[in-house]
């Protein structure tokens, strides 16, 4: 008999599983309670993974609480975190083949060329070459068509500036996230929220159609 014991439940945002896997409370959430309660609740089965490879399955926090309460009616559950957990249905990881390597190289090359073209178009639009010639003439007193020292210093400065901006030269690299990592985290968080809200809307629509 477990009595009226408290259990704190923090649902995870996203987990990975394979088709047919049995999902337990311990996989879907972090649990804080008495050791006896925690071990027992962590082994409770919530359901199985349904869907094909690459699809998503959403399990709401209420579903998890209902399963816990059904198995342990005298446990008080205090939920925290997201309203649902997203189960990403993945298969066994495949080793990269030649096609994957070529595909990655092609995408990288296209991005490299695109970024270079964007920089060149920007410099052409703002007349950067004329600016370099003017600055070089003011510093040296000579007018030249191609101020290579100025252009070389500018190119190095652009590269160093990008590296510093993306936190690649900082001593805290690996501790402090770069602006790109922050944007990616915000994007993934918004994607997770959208998936959960879309699933909830679809569920509400199906219930209203009945």
N, C-alpha and C positions, 0 to 999 in steps of 0.2 A: 504494500500500500504506500503510495508516494505522497499522499496528503496534498494540501494546498501549497504547492511550491511554485516559485517564480522562475520563469525561463525567458531570457532575452534573446531575441532572434533578429539577426541582421542578414537580410536577403542579399545574395551576391548579384552583381549587375549582369554578368554573362559567364557562362561556362561552356565547355566543349564536351560533346559526347558522341557516341556512335549509335547507329540505328539498332534498336532492341535493347540498349543498355537500361538497367534498372536504376532509377534515380532515387536517392535517399535524401532525407532532410539534411544530413551532414554534408552532402555534395552541393545542395542548393543554397545553404545558408551557414553563417557562423553562429555558434550557439554558446551562450554563457549561462550556466546553471550549476547546481550541485553535481559533482562528478557522476553520481549514480543516475540522475535524471539526464544529464548531458549525454552519457554513453547510450542510454536507452533510446532517447529521442533521435540521436544521430543515425541510428540504424533503421528508423521507420521508413518504409517505402512509400514514396509519393506517387510514382507511376513509372511508365516505361517511355523510352524515346520513340516517338512516332514521326515518320517523315522520311524523305529521301535525302541523299547526300547533298549538302549545300543549302538545305532549307533551315528554317528557324522554328523553334517551338517556344511559346511563351507560357510560363507557369506563374500565376499570380500569388502574391503573399497570402491572400485569403485561402487559397487552395491548400497551401502548406499548413496554415493554422488549423484548418478544418481537419486535416489528417492527424495532426498532433493531438487536437482535442478529442478526436474520436478514439485514439489509442490511449490517451491519458487525460481523462476528463477533469481530473483534479489539479492539473497544471495550469497556472496562469501565464499566458504568453504575452510578452510585450514586444511587438515588432518594431524594427527600425530599418531605414534604408529605402531602396526603391520599392515601387508598388508591385513589381514582378521581376522574375529572373528570365533572361533570354538564354535558351539552350541552342547553341550552334551545332548542327549535326554535321560532323566531319567524319571522314574515313581515314584509314591509315595513310600516313605521309609517304608520298612517292619520292624516290630519288630523282634529282634533276636530270633530265635527258638532254640530248643535243638540241632538240627543238626548243626546250625551255630556255636553254642558254642563249640560243640565237634570238629568241623572242625578247629576252631581257636586254640583250645587246642592241637590238633594233630600237626598242623603246628608249633606252638610254641615249642612243645616238640621235633620235628624233628630238628628245628633250634638250640635248646639248645644242643642237643646231637651232632649235626654236629659241632658246634662251640667248644664244649669240646674235641671232637676227633681231630679237627684241632690243638688245643693248645697242646694236648698230643703228637701228631705226631711230631710237631715242636720241642718240648722239647726232645723227643727221638732222633731226627735227630742230634741236636746240642750237645747232651750229657749234658743236664742241670743238671741231678742228680750228675754227677761227678764234675761239676763246683761248685755246692753247697757244696759237701763234701770237696773239696779243699779249698774253702773260709772259711768254718767252721774250718778246721784244722789250717789254717793260723791265724784265729782270736783267737781260744781257745787253740791251741796246742794239741788237741785231735782228733783222727781219729774215726769217727763213720760211720755206714752204712746208717743211716737215720737221717740227721741233721734237726730235726723237727723245732727248732726255726728259722733256716735260711729259710726253705721251707714255714713256716707260714708267715714270714715277706715278702717273695717274693710274695706269693699269694695275701696278702692284698695290696701290692704295685701295682700289676697288676690290681686289681679291682679299686683302687683309681686312677691309671693312666688313665684307660679307662673312668672313670666318669669325670675326669678333662678334658680329650681330647674332650669328647662330650658335654662339657659345662654344666654338671649336678650339679656342686658344685659352680659355679660362682655366684657372687652377681648380675651379669647382665643377669642371666638366664631369658629368655622371652624377653629380649631387643636385645642382640647379638645372632645371629643364631649360632647353632653348626655346625661343619664341615659336619655332616650328613644331616642337613637341607639345607645347601648350595648345596651339591651334588644332593639332591632331586630336589631342585629348578632348577638347571642347567639341570637335566634330563628332567623335565617337559617342560622346555623352548625348548629344542631340539626336544622333541616329538611334541610339537605344531608346530614348524617350519617344521618338516617333514610332518605332516598332511597337512599343507597349501601348501607346495611345491608339494606334491603328487597330491593333488586336482587340482592345477594349471596345472600340466603336463597332467593329464587326460583330463581336459577341452581343452587344446591346441591340444591334439591328436584327440579328437572328432571333433573339428573344422576343422582340416586338412583332416579328413576322409570324410567330407561332399563334 
